[in-house]
Amino acid sequence: MKKSFSLNDQVALGVDVGGTHISAALVNRQGKITHRAYTLSAGAKGRTVVVHRIKKIIRQVLKSSKRDPGQIMGIGLGAPGSFDFENGVAVSPTPNIPRWRGVPLKKILEKTFSLPAWVDNDVNLAALGEKYFGAGKKVRSLICFTLGTGFGGGVVINGRVHRGFFSAAGEVGHMVVKGNPLKCKCGNHGCVETIVGAAGIVRRAVAAIKGDKKNLIMRMAKGNPEKITSKIVFDAARKGDRIAKKIVRDTAWHLGATISQAINVVDPELVVIGGAIAQAGEILLRPIRKTVWSHIYFPERKTPIVPARLGENAGIYGAAALVFQQNGFL
Amino acid sequence: MKKSFSLNDQVALGVDVGGTHISAALVNRQGKITHRAYTLSAGAKGRTVVVHRIKKIIRQVLKSSKRDPGQIMGIGLGAPGSFDFENGVAVSPTPNIPRWRGVPLKKILEKTFSLPAWVDNDVNLAALGEKYFGAGKKVRSLICFTLGTGFGGGVVINGRVHRGFFSAAGEVGHMVVKGNPLKCKCGNHGCVETIVGAAGIVRRAVAAIKGDKKNLIMRMAKGNPEKITSKIVFDAARKGDRIAKKIVRDTAWHLGATISQAINVVDPELVVIGGAIAQAGEILLRPIRKTVWSHIYFPERKTPIVPARLGENAGIYGAAALVFQQNGFL
């Protein structure tokens, strides 16, 4: 029996192109995710391989859902880098996918699937996802910070992603820290991401331990400094290790300073913090709040700072929210 | 003969409440300023005196222009502090006017003059003025930084002031600088304004000279360190004084770092720099550009950084632009 078109068919297909995985799923307007599919992104193999895998995973979702493309409102896709939103073309390079700049993703998706498609930066869409399906449901403006390998931010104003003139708004990880000589993947020197990104946390831990095999971080890494991860540092801090606690404290200070700077510029209603490292939870959030609230104008104002709610689904939710929004919903 | 209402009557009354002066004038939609009047603001005497002087100066403009209030589209007023824009009430304290918070300026003006009135932060309106009548005519988004006693910023997105949730957007002077212990007028510690504001520039000069009477800055201040001004420091730098040059360089670095941070968050089409200290011109702007362009993501992007065009009229122009905008023009 052929189903007639109903409210239940108001689903969007969301795609999240991450550093290691590409995932896709259907999302309905109530925020239910179905027919999820994953694949490795293989970004290092370059854009042709990545685009091929994006198409494959979308086909897989369509097939498993047994829906015609005509029953789907559109495709939303979040990916690293900045996009010319109108044309859906990558306008910045991204370190994880060689030759990414210039890829006309919107056009490729629309031609391949005969569906309207919209493409945006992954962190922007995580912010939009949190706005409509996560921690930001009740607010109109927020900045959602994503802390993992990199440190990014998505700015939502009046319920919409603020992309900026060069589609580079929210690039908070590239704020300069006085006295920081480190070179960043972006090509500049001194970016805060070199301190608070996963690699920065590990680098500082390795430097502070000075090979001391008795240190808890080292023991948790089985005596091998190459096995130290940011998660181990946070776990050691939770167990009271002095060096780990100092690294967490410094990380929180730098995150707090950057977040307060973003608040001083945009003054959002809410700050949301997500990403793999943010899973450390209150051990990181508490000192971040302390730093932020003592560095925003005017002091009695306390912009709420809450953990993200959507976890690894934020990108897919945001991609779907973008489709709903472009169709005049939300 | 009574004049009939015509396009020529499409004027707004703009008021700019500054630290030392209140000025007001009529502005037409082509940007012509007429019937300007000034008075001392006497902010230290508190809000009652300031409000009284605002009313007096508006009456003076109306009287000299020989217009009925009915021939004027409305009153726009820019003043220090943050305002609840909808209600036109000051929601933050301002160090220059005791008991400023809570003053219902919009209501007072509307009742007194039977005209619609809108009130906003002075730096926000300087930014709006530059957008519609000054350096930003051709762009849709800009951040206008005002550098004088304080260091503020106004954010314009899609031709409108972005005020933020607590009306505190653009408070760039209160961004924290790592390692800066100084207490700011806002109550926090470490704000960049304590370094780059006029007082900060003078303080650093006095400290660097160490009483050396032969130093050019000291000679220009007639041997009296209390007579050193930020203007003297810039003039001495222009004449090649080594200490002055270093202070200008450091000032430009901190300004550049802050501006690049604001760009990384908002990604505006244009940056405008105004205020008394910005009159130093290219000796300050050139090193600012260098710092900014090496600290924004992604490096080949070069957001233009230009001097403000409206000088001390920016506030009045912005206040008038706000009136035109609220009436559906602009």
Interface residues (C-beta under 8 A of the other chain):
Chain A: S82 S92 P93 S141 G153 V155 I157 H162 R163 G164 F165 F166 S167 A168 A169 G170 E171 V172 G173 H174 M175 V176 V177 K178 G179 C186 G187 N188 H189 G190 C191 A257 S260 Q261 A262 N264 V265 V266 D267 P268 E269 S294 H295 I296 Y297 F298 P299 R301 T303
Chain B: S82 S92 P93 S141 G153 V155 I157 H162 R163 G164 F165 F166 S167 A168 A169 G170 E171 V172 G173 H174 M175 V176 V177 K178 G179 C186 G187 N188 H189 G190 C191 A257 S260 Q261 A262 N264 V265 V266 D267 P268 E269 S294 H295 I296 Y297 F298 P299 R301 T303
